[in-house]
Amino acid sequence: ITNIGDRCLVDMLDNRRKVTIVEFLRSLPNPEKIQAASTDMYRPYREAIQEVLPHVLCAFERFLEPKQALIHTTGSSTTRTN
């Protein structure tokens, strides 16, 4: 998962299961600041974004490698602190 605005890696998830993606998205600080997501057509990505971030515009990249997904944000709103 990357923050395109800040050009940085936000996190690398252990797997591509929907439950993992949903858990990650729910852990993000300030999710209301996320404006758009860009992902491949992998169904769990789409479903997780729609479930957790229904306000987010989702663009589907048909040319991305299947294991790539990007979360676009404004500023550093998705930078995680552990």
Secondary structure, 3 states (H helix, E strand, C coil): CEECCCCEECCCCCCCCHHHHHHHHHHCCCHHHCCEEEECCCHHHHHHHHHHCCCCEEEECCCCCCCCEEEECCCCCCCCCC
